[in-house]
Amino acid sequence: MAFIQYLTFDNVAVPRPDSYEVQLSDVEADSGGETEAGTTQRDIVRTGVAEIPVSFSVSPSWMKRLTAFKNKASISVKYYDPETASVKTTEMFIDGFKAKLVQDTSYGGLWSVGFTLKEF
């Protein structure tokens, strides 16, 4: 049985995540808001903007690779979209990068790495 490749950064397949969630939101214009009658008016500029909170359990070498992706201004991301059950490609950046040592081993440890991918 083949596993789904959830994430690919700049054509590099990353390890299977421990947690993976796709959050889609709308971008509203400043002209929206509440009217005098008390109803809400939404002026949507863009729909389906993706944010993906993700975490991994990785080796030190993969932690270094993920840190290198974090330092880039933007990365090309292919992600599995559960809404359409297909792979989408977009430009994203990494926000809120955290790395934590889970277990010290003779190979340099097992690391828990978490961050949020945000679409431009």
C-alpha positions as CSV (number, residue, x, y, z in Angstrom):
1,M,0.0,0.0,0.0
2,A,1.4,3.4,-1.0
3,F,1.2,6.3,1.3
4,I,0.1,9.8,0.3
5,Q,2.9,12.3,-0.1
6,Y,1.4,15.1,2.0
7,L,4.1,17.8,1.5
8,T,6.8,18.6,-1.0
9,F,9.0,21.7,-0.6
10,D,10.8,23.0,-3.7
11,N,10.5,19.5,-5.3
12,V,11.9,17.8,-2.2
13,A,9.6,15.2,-0.6
14,V,9.5,15.8,3.1
15,P,8.9,13.0,5.7
16,R,5.3,12.0,6.7
17,P,4.0,14.5,9.3
18,D,2.9,13.5,12.7
19,S,0.1,16.1,12.4
20,Y,-1.3,17.8,9.3
21,E,-4.3,20.1,9.0
22,V,-5.4,22.2,6.0
23,Q,-7.2,25.4,7.0
24,L,-8.8,27.4,4.2
25,S,-9.9,31.0,4.8
26,D,-11.2,34.0,2.9
27,V,-9.5,37.4,2.5
28,E,-11.9,40.2,3.0
29,A,-11.6,43.8,1.7
30,D,-11.6,46.7,4.2
31,S,-14.9,47.9,2.7
32,G,-16.8,45.0,4.4
33,G,-18.2,45.2,7.9
34,E,-21.5,45.9,9.6
35,T,-24.1,48.1,8.0
36,E,-26.3,50.6,9.8
37,A,-29.1,48.1,9.7
38,G,-26.9,45.7,11.7
39,T,-26.3,43.2,8.9
40,T,-22.8,41.9,8.0
41,Q,-21.5,42.8,4.5
42,R,-18.5,40.8,3.3
43,D,-16.4,41.9,0.3
44,I,-14.3,38.8,-0.4
45,V,-11.1,39.5,-2.3
46,R,-9.8,35.9,-2.4
47,T,-11.2,32.6,-1.3
48,G,-9.5,29.4,-0.2
49,V,-6.2,30.8,1.2
50,A,-4.4,27.9,2.8
51,E,-2.7,27.7,6.2
52,I,-1.2,24.3,7.2
53,P,-0.1,23.7,10.8
54,V,2.2,20.7,10.7
55,S,4.6,18.8,13.0
56,F,7.2,16.1,12.4
57,S,9.4,13.7,14.3
58,V,12.7,13.9,12.5
59,S,16.4,13.1,12.6
60,P,19.0,15.9,13.0
61,S,19.7,16.0,9.3
62,W,16.0,16.5,8.5
63,M,15.7,19.2,11.2
64,K,18.6,21.0,9.4
65,R,16.8,20.7,6.1
66,L,13.5,22.0,7.5
67,T,15.4,24.9,9.1
68,A,16.9,25.8,5.7
69,F,13.4,25.9,4.2
70,K,12.3,28.2,7.1
71,N,15.1,30.6,6.2
72,K,13.8,31.1,2.6
73,A,11.5,34.0,1.8
74,S,9.2,31.7,-0.1
75,I,9.0,28.0,-1.0
76,S,7.1,26.2,-3.7
77,V,4.8,23.8,-1.8
78,K,2.8,20.8,-3.1
79,Y,0.3,19.8,-0.5
80,Y,-2.5,17.3,-0.3
81,D,-5.8,19.1,-0.1
82,P,-8.4,16.9,1.7
83,E,-11.2,19.1,0.4
84,T,-10.6,18.0,-3.2
85,A,-8.6,14.9,-2.5
86,S,-5.8,16.1,-4.9
87,V,-2.4,17.7,-4.7
88,K,-2.2,21.5,-5.1
89,T,0.9,23.7,-5.7
90,T,1.3,27.2,-4.3
91,E,3.9,29.6,-2.9
92,M,4.1,29.6,0.9
93,F,6.3,30.7,3.8
94,I,7.0,29.1,7.1
95,D,5.9,30.8,10.3
96,G,6.2,29.9,14.0
97,F,9.1,27.4,13.6
98,K,9.7,25.4,16.8
99,A,12.2,22.5,17.3
100,K,12.3,20.4,20.5
101,L,14.6,17.5,21.4
102,V,12.4,14.5,22.1
103,Q,15.1,11.9,22.8
104,D,18.9,12.0,22.9
105,T,20.3,9.2,20.8
106,S,23.8,8.2,19.5
107,Y,22.6,9.5,16.1
108,G,22.1,13.1,17.4
109,G,18.6,12.8,18.8
110,L,15.0,12.6,17.7
111,W,13.5,16.0,17.2
112,S,10.0,17.3,17.2
113,V,9.6,20.1,14.6
114,G,6.5,22.2,14.2
115,F,5.4,25.2,12.1
116,T,2.7,26.7,10.1
117,L,2.8,27.0,6.3
118,K,1.1,30.2,5.1
119,E,0.0,30.9,1.5
120,F,0.9,34.2,0.0
